[in-house]
Amino acid sequence: MSSAPDNFKPLRQISNCTLTVVFSVVLTMSAWRAFPKLLPSLVWANTLNEFHVTESNLLKSTNVNAHNFVTTAVKRVGASVVRIDTERTIINPFSDLLFDNPFLRDLLGEDIFKQLPREYLQKGQGSGLIIDRQGIILTNAHVVSGADTVKVSLQDGRIFKGEVRGMDRLSDLAVVKVDGRNLPTATLGNSSELEVGDWAIAVGNPLGLDSTVTLGIISTLDRSSAQVGISDLRLNFIQTDAAINPGNSGGPLLNARGEVIGINTAIRAGAEGIGFAIPIDNAKAIKERLIRGEKISHPYIGIQMLTLTSDVAQQINRESNVDISIPEIEGVLIVSVMPESPAMVAGLRRGDVITAIDDTAIADAAQLQDLIDRSKIGKPMVINIHRGEQTRQLSVIPQAIESLTTNY
């Protein structure tokens, strides 16, 4: 049996602890009243010291730099991006009608006719990229097409007179030469290595605002010009959400390393966050020929076409007023055939459905156009078609289309 003092021992320990806590609180309150400004500043100073130590350790551990990868990429290519200003003389399309019509001259009076110009000067502006230290510049064909004068401005303030060496409207690429030496150049990357989601950095002079940089990602690859709504080009674009505006045309699209992966070329009217660039591999394939002033030949067979599915075929058969019956299959429907074209010579007709070329099944119009673009001029292609309920094989020989009227 325990004694009475032993029974009260735990109570004494609790009482001692309670007195100690109360005494500490009293001392703290007394110190706070005696030195009201000192204690909070000491506590806050200690807190700040701990924060700075933690922040410093964090920056060291994560290797954070004051600038990001975009800054590094732009510095790598920035000096090679140029501004291109053009002037072209435009003939008044109504000049012959107005000036050579004596009835209109008498009706409107000579004073009115003196105020009507027969021609006027149109100014344009775009971007370009120096790819050779001796003054070779890559840009869009539509930037310099029809230009009487070309002026090239570098970021260091130098201005050169430019000469259009070569131009290919179907791929929207051109080469301009300036009389320069030891000029800054850009590093050309490989667009074949791109993946959707990669960083995309657009550099150029949009809306006359020099040296503008925008950032986005690669939204999709191999977007056909037909899908974009530019039917007079033969291209598969890089699509990006990096802002591309008028004046960006001809400027570079960069990857995260500052390598050129595309040439900015187009925006889609009425859509925000959708821009297009020509893959740099396309430019690398023809740039030497453009520098030499050679024409770039493109194969064609001369058809207008439409991707066909069973649903589309049913709709055409239901709504069409012609006697042609469209087979309800997948392939490419020939909408029209150009006169005297390779397709007409081979016997292709409107309403035919192309299902294969050289034993390669055809699923849509973009695939068919790609096969034609990669075909060899003068080499026959075996085309499988459905004509009504019949199937046939025809041999078509692609020919060169070296000139094309565009909307530029």
C-alpha positions as CSV (number, residue, x, y, z in Angstrom):
1,M,0.0,0.0,0.0
2,S,1.4,3.4,-0.9
3,S,1.7,6.2,1.5
4,A,-0.2,9.5,1.3
5,P,2.8,11.6,0.2
6,D,3.3,9.2,-2.7
7,N,-0.4,9.6,-3.8
8,F,0.1,13.4,-4.0
9,K,3.4,13.2,-6.0
10,P,1.7,13.4,-9.5
11,L,-0.4,16.4,-8.3
12,R,2.8,18.3,-7.2
13,Q,4.4,17.7,-10.7
14,I,1.4,19.1,-12.5
15,S,1.3,22.1,-10.1
16,N,5.0,22.8,-10.8
17,C,4.5,22.7,-14.6
18,T,1.5,25.0,-14.4
19,L,3.4,27.5,-12.3
20,T,6.3,27.4,-14.8
21,V,4.0,28.1,-17.8
22,V,2.2,30.9,-15.9
23,F,5.5,32.5,-14.9
24,S,6.8,32.4,-18.5
25,V,3.7,34.1,-19.8
26,V,3.9,36.8,-17.2
27,L,7.6,37.5,-18.1
28,T,6.8,37.6,-21.8
29,M,3.9,40.0,-21.3
30,S,6.0,42.2,-19.1
31,A,8.8,42.3,-21.7
32,W,6.3,43.2,-24.4
33,R,4.9,46.1,-22.4
34,A,8.4,47.4,-21.5
35,F,9.8,47.1,-25.0
36,P,6.8,47.2,-27.4
37,K,8.8,47.7,-30.6
38,L,11.8,45.5,-30.0
39,L,10.2,42.0,-29.7
40,P,8.2,42.0,-32.9
41,S,11.1,43.3,-35.0
42,L,13.4,40.6,-33.6
43,V,10.8,38.0,-34.5
44,W,10.2,39.5,-38.0
45,A,13.9,39.7,-38.6
46,N,14.4,36.1,-37.8
47,T,11.6,35.2,-40.0
48,L,13.0,37.2,-43.0
49,N,16.4,35.6,-42.5
50,E,14.9,32.2,-42.6
51,F,13.0,33.1,-45.8
52,H,16.0,34.5,-47.6
53,V,18.1,31.4,-46.7
54,T,15.3,29.2,-48.0
55,E,14.8,31.3,-51.2
56,S,18.5,31.3,-51.9
57,N,18.8,27.5,-51.5
58,L,15.7,27.1,-53.8
59,L,17.2,29.2,-56.5
60,K,20.5,27.3,-56.3
61,S,18.8,23.9,-56.3
62,T,16.6,24.7,-59.3
63,N,19.3,26.6,-61.3
64,V,16.8,29.5,-62.1
65,N,18.1,32.1,-64.5
66,A,16.9,35.7,-64.8
67,H,16.1,35.0,-68.5
68,N,14.3,32.0,-70.1
69,F,14.8,29.8,-73.2
70,V,12.9,32.2,-75.4
71,T,15.4,35.0,-74.7
72,T,18.3,32.6,-75.6
73,A,16.6,31.4,-78.7
74,V,15.8,34.9,-80.0
75,K,19.3,36.2,-79.3
76,R,20.7,33.3,-81.3
77,V,18.7,34.3,-84.5
78,G,17.6,37.9,-83.9
79,A,20.2,39.8,-85.8
80,S,19.6,37.7,-88.9
81,V,15.9,38.7,-89.2
82,V,15.4,41.5,-91.6
83,R,12.6,43.9,-92.7
84,I,11.7,43.9,-96.4
85,D,9.9,47.0,-97.9
86,T,8.7,46.8,-101.4
87,E,7.1,49.1,-104.0
88,R,5.2,48.0,-107.1
89,T,3.5,50.0,-109.8
90,I,-0.2,49.1,-110.2
91,I,-2.0,49.9,-113.4
92,N,-5.5,51.3,-112.9
93,P,-7.7,48.5,-114.2
94,F,-10.3,51.0,-115.4
95,S,-7.8,53.3,-117.2
96,D,-8.4,52.0,-120.7
97,L,-12.1,52.1,-120.3
98,L,-12.2,55.6,-118.9
99,F,-9.3,57.4,-120.7
100,D,-10.0,55.9,-124.2
101,N,-13.8,56.5,-124.1
102,P,-14.6,59.9,-125.6
103,F,-18.3,59.7,-124.4
104,L,-17.2,59.3,-120.8
105,R,-14.6,62.1,-121.2
106,D,-17.3,64.5,-122.5
107,L,-19.8,63.3,-119.8
108,L,-17.5,63.6,-116.8
109,G,-15.4,66.5,-118.0
110,E,-11.6,66.9,-118.5
111,D,-11.0,68.1,-115.0
112,I,-12.2,64.8,-113.5
113,F,-10.0,62.8,-115.9
114,K,-6.9,64.8,-114.9
115,Q,-7.5,63.7,-111.3
116,L,-7.7,60.0,-112.2
117,P,-4.3,58.3,-112.2
118,R,-3.5,55.7,-114.9
119,E,-1.3,54.0,-112.4
120,Y,-0.4,54.2,-108.7
121,L,2.4,53.0,-106.4
122,Q,1.6,50.2,-103.9
123,K,3.9,49.7,-100.9
124,G,4.3,46.4,-99.1
125,Q,6.2,45.2,-96.1
126,G,7.3,41.8,-94.8
127,S,10.1,39.9,-93.1
128,G,13.1,37.8,-94.2
129,L,15.9,35.7,-92.9
130,I,19.6,35.9,-93.8
131,I,20.8,32.3,-94.5
132,D,24.3,33.1,-96.0
133,R,26.9,35.6,-94.8
134,Q,27.2,37.0,-98.4
135,G,23.7,38.3,-98.4
136,I,21.3,35.5,-99.3
137,I,17.9,36.1,-97.7
138,L,15.0,33.7,-97.6
139,T,11.4,35.1,-97.6
140,N,7.9,34.5,-99.0
141,A,7.2,34.8,-102.7
142,H,4.1,36.9,-102.0
143,V,6.2,39.4,-100.1
144,V,8.3,40.3,-103.2
145,S,6.1,39.2,-106.1
146,G,5.8,41.9,-108.7
147,A,8.0,44.3,-106.8
148,D,9.7,47.1,-108.7
149,T,12.0,47.9,-105.8
150,V,13.1,45.9,-102.7
151,K,14.7,47.5,-99.6
152,V,16.2,45.3,-96.9
153,S,16.8,46.8,-93.4
154,L,18.9,45.0,-90.8
155,Q,18.5,45.4,-87.1
156,D,21.8,47.3,-86.7
157,G,20.4,50.1,-88.9
158,R,22.1,49.1,-92.2
159,I,19.9,49.3,-95.3
160,F,20.5,47.4,-98.6
161,K,18.9,47.4,-102.0
162,G,17.6,43.9,-102.7
163,E,17.5,41.8,-105.8
164,V,15.0,39.0,-106.2
165,R,17.1,36.0,-107.4
166,G,14.4,33.4,-107.6
167,M,10.8,32.8,-106.7
168,D,8.4,29.8,-106.6
169,R,4.8,30.9,-106.1
170,L,3.5,27.3,-105.6
171,S,5.6,26.9,-102.5
172,D,5.5,30.6,-101.6
173,L,9.2,30.9,-101.3
174,A,11.7,33.4,-102.7
175,V,15.4,34.3,-102.4
176,V,16.6,37.9,-102.2
177,K,20.3,38.9,-102.6
178,V,21.9,42.0,-101.1
179,D,25.4,43.2,-101.5
180,G,26.6,42.5,-98.0
181,R,29.6,40.8,-96.4
182,N,29.9,38.9,-93.1
183,L,26.3,39.3,-92.3
184,P,24.6,37.6,-89.3
185,T,23.0,34.3,-90.3
186,A,20.4,31.9,-88.7
187,T,20.8,28.3,-88.1
188,L,18.4,26.1,-90.0
189,G,16.8,23.2,-88.1
190,N,14.9,20.1,-89.3
191,S,11.1,20.4,-89.5
192,S,10.9,16.6,-89.9
193,E,11.8,16.3,-86.2
194,L,8.9,18.4,-85.0
195,E,6.1,17.0,-82.8
196,V,2.8,18.5,-81.9
197,G,3.2,20.3,-78.6
198,D,6.8,21.5,-79.2
199,W,7.5,25.2,-78.5
200,A,7.2,27.6,-81.4
201,I,8.7,31.1,-81.4
202,A,7.6,33.5,-84.2
203,V,10.0,36.4,-85.0
204,G,9.3,39.2,-87.5
205,N,8.0,42.7,-88.2
206,P,4.2,42.5,-87.9
207,L,2.2,45.6,-88.7
208,G,5.4,47.6,-89.1
209,L,6.5,46.8,-85.5
210,D,10.1,45.8,-85.9
211,S,11.7,42.8,-84.1
212,T,8.5,41.4,-82.5
213,V,8.6,38.0,-80.8
214,T,5.6,35.8,-80.0
215,L,5.4,32.4,-78.3
216,G,3.2,29.4,-78.8
217,I,3.3,25.7,-79.6
218,I,3.1,23.5,-82.7
219,S,-0.7,22.9,-82.9
220,T,-0.6,20.4,-85.8
221,L,1.6,19.2,-88.6
222,D,1.0,18.6,-92.4
223,R,-2.0,20.9,-92.6
224,S,-2.7,21.0,-96.3
225,S,-3.1,24.3,-98.1
226,A,-6.5,23.1,-99.4
227,Q,-7.6,22.7,-95.8
228,V,-6.3,26.2,-94.9
229,G,-8.2,27.6,-97.9
230,I,-5.2,28.5,-100.1
231,S,-6.0,26.4,-103.1
232,D,-3.2,28.0,-105.3
233,L,-0.4,26.7,-103.2
234,R,1.1,23.2,-103.0
235,L,2.1,23.0,-99.4
236,N,1.6,21.1,-96.1
237,F,1.9,23.8,-93.4
238,I,3.0,23.8,-89.8
239,Q,0.1,25.1,-87.7
240,T,0.9,27.1,-84.6
241,D,-0.9,29.3,-82.1
242,A,2.0,31.7,-81.9
243,A,0.7,35.1,-83.1
244,I,1.4,35.7,-86.8
245,N,0.2,39.0,-88.2
246,P,0.6,40.9,-91.5
247,G,4.3,41.8,-91.8
248,N,5.4,38.5,-90.1
249,S,5.4,36.8,-93.6
250,G,8.9,35.6,-94.5
251,G,10.1,35.7,-90.9
252,P,11.3,32.6,-89.0
253,L,9.5,30.2,-86.8
254,L,11.9,28.9,-84.2
255,N,12.2,25.9,-81.9
256,A,13.3,26.1,-78.3
257,R,16.9,26.0,-79.3
258,G,16.7,29.0,-81.7
259,E,16.8,26.9,-84.9
260,V,14.6,27.9,-87.8
261,I,11.9,25.2,-88.3
262,G,9.6,27.2,-90.6
263,I,8.9,30.4,-92.6
264,N,5.9,32.3,-91.4
265,T,3.5,32.7,-94.2
266,A,-0.2,32.9,-93.5
267,I,-3.0,33.6,-91.1
268,R,-6.6,32.4,-91.4
269,A,-9.1,35.3,-91.7
270,G,-11.6,35.4,-88.9
271,A,-9.6,33.0,-86.6
272,E,-7.5,33.9,-83.6
273,G,-4.6,31.8,-82.5
274,I,-4.1,30.0,-85.8
275,G,-1.1,30.7,-88.0
276,F,0.8,28.8,-90.6
277,A,4.4,28.3,-91.5
278,I,6.2,26.6,-94.4
279,P,8.4,23.7,-93.1
280,I,12.0,24.7,-93.3
281,D,12.8,21.4,-95.0
282,N,10.8,22.5,-98.0
283,A,12.9,25.6,-98.3
284,K,16.2,23.7,-97.9
285,A,15.2,21.4,-100.7
286,I,14.9,24.3,-103.3
287,K,16.9,27.2,-102.0
288,E,20.0,26.5,-104.0
289,R,18.0,26.4,-107.2
290,L,16.2,29.6,-106.3
291,I,19.6,31.3,-105.7
292,R,20.6,30.3,-109.2
293,G,17.4,31.7,-110.6
294,E,16.1,28.3,-111.8
295,K,12.4,27.5,-112.2
296,I,10.9,25.0,-109.8
297,S,8.8,22.5,-111.7
298,H,5.8,20.9,-109.9
299,P,3.9,17.8,-111.3
300,Y,0.2,18.0,-111.9
301,I,-2.5,16.0,-113.6
302,G,-5.2,18.6,-113.9
303,I,-8.3,17.7,-111.8
304,Q,-10.4,19.3,-109.1
305,M,-11.3,16.8,-106.4
306,L,-13.3,16.1,-103.3
307,T,-12.9,13.6,-100.5
308,L,-15.6,11.0,-100.9
309,T,-17.4,9.0,-98.2
310,S,-20.5,6.9,-98.4
311,D,-22.5,9.7,-96.7
312,V,-21.2,12.3,-99.1
313,A,-22.0,10.0,-102.1
314,Q,-25.6,9.5,-100.8
315,Q,-26.1,13.2,-100.5
316,I,-24.7,13.9,-104.0
317,N,-26.9,11.2,-105.5
318,R,-29.9,12.5,-103.6
319,E,-29.5,16.2,-104.5
320,S,-27.7,16.2,-107.8
321,N,-29.6,17.1,-111.0
322,V,-27.1,15.2,-113.3
323,D,-27.4,11.7,-114.5
324,I,-24.1,10.6,-113.0
325,S,-24.4,8.0,-110.3
326,I,-21.7,8.3,-107.6
327,P,-20.6,4.9,-106.1
328,E,-21.1,4.9,-102.3
329,I,-17.5,4.1,-101.4
330,E,-14.5,5.9,-99.9
331,G,-12.0,7.6,-102.2
332,V,-11.5,10.8,-104.1
333,L,-14.3,12.1,-106.4
334,I,-13.2,14.0,-109.6
335,V,-15.3,17.2,-109.6
336,S,-13.9,18.5,-112.9
337,V,-11.1,17.8,-115.4
338,M,-9.0,20.6,-116.9
339,P,-9.0,20.8,-120.7
340,E,-5.9,19.3,-122.4
341,S,-4.6,18.2,-119.0
342,P,-2.8,14.9,-118.4
343,A,-6.0,13.7,-116.7
344,M,-8.1,14.4,-119.8
345,V,-5.5,12.8,-122.1
346,A,-5.6,9.7,-119.9
347,G,-9.4,9.5,-120.1
348,L,-10.4,10.6,-116.6
349,R,-13.9,12.0,-116.3
350,R,-16.0,14.1,-113.9
351,G,-17.7,11.7,-111.5
352,D,-14.9,9.1,-111.5
353,V,-13.8,8.0,-108.0
354,I,-10.1,7.4,-107.5
355,T,-9.4,4.6,-105.1
356,A,-5.7,3.8,-105.6
357,I,-2.5,5.0,-107.2
358,D,0.3,2.6,-108.0
359,D,-1.4,0.1,-105.6
360,T,-1.6,2.6,-102.7
361,A,-5.1,3.0,-101.4
362,I,-6.4,6.6,-101.5
363,A,-8.5,7.7,-98.5
364,D,-8.8,11.5,-99.1
365,A,-7.9,14.4,-101.4
366,A,-5.0,15.5,-99.3
367,Q,-3.3,12.1,-99.6
368,L,-3.9,12.1,-103.4
369,Q,-2.4,15.6,-103.8
370,D,0.6,14.5,-101.7
371,L,1.2,11.5,-104.0
372,I,1.0,13.7,-107.1
373,D,3.4,16.3,-105.6
374,R,5.9,13.5,-104.9
375,S,5.5,11.9,-108.4
376,K,8.0,12.3,-111.2
377,I,7.2,14.4,-114.2
378,G,6.9,12.2,-117.2
379,K,6.7,8.9,-115.3
380,P,3.3,7.2,-115.7
381,M,1.1,6.6,-112.6
382,V,-1.4,3.7,-112.6
383,I,-4.8,5.0,-111.2
384,N,-7.6,2.8,-110.1
385,I,-11.1,4.3,-110.6
386,H,-14.7,3.5,-110.0
387,R,-17.0,4.7,-112.8
388,G,-20.5,4.0,-111.9
389,E,-20.6,0.3,-111.2
390,Q,-17.4,-0.4,-113.2
391,T,-13.8,-0.4,-112.1
392,R,-10.9,0.6,-114.4
393,Q,-7.2,1.2,-114.5
394,L,-5.8,4.2,-116.3
395,S,-2.3,5.4,-116.9
396,V,-1.7,9.1,-116.2
397,I,1.6,10.9,-117.0
398,P,2.1,13.9,-114.7
399,Q,3.4,17.1,-116.5
400,A,5.1,20.2,-115.2
401,I,3.2,23.2,-114.1
402,E,5.8,26.0,-113.9
403,S,3.6,29.1,-113.8
404,L,0.4,29.8,-112.0
405,T,-1.7,32.9,-111.6
406,T,-2.1,33.6,-107.9
407,N,-4.0,36.1,-105.7
408,Y,-0.8,37.8,-104.5
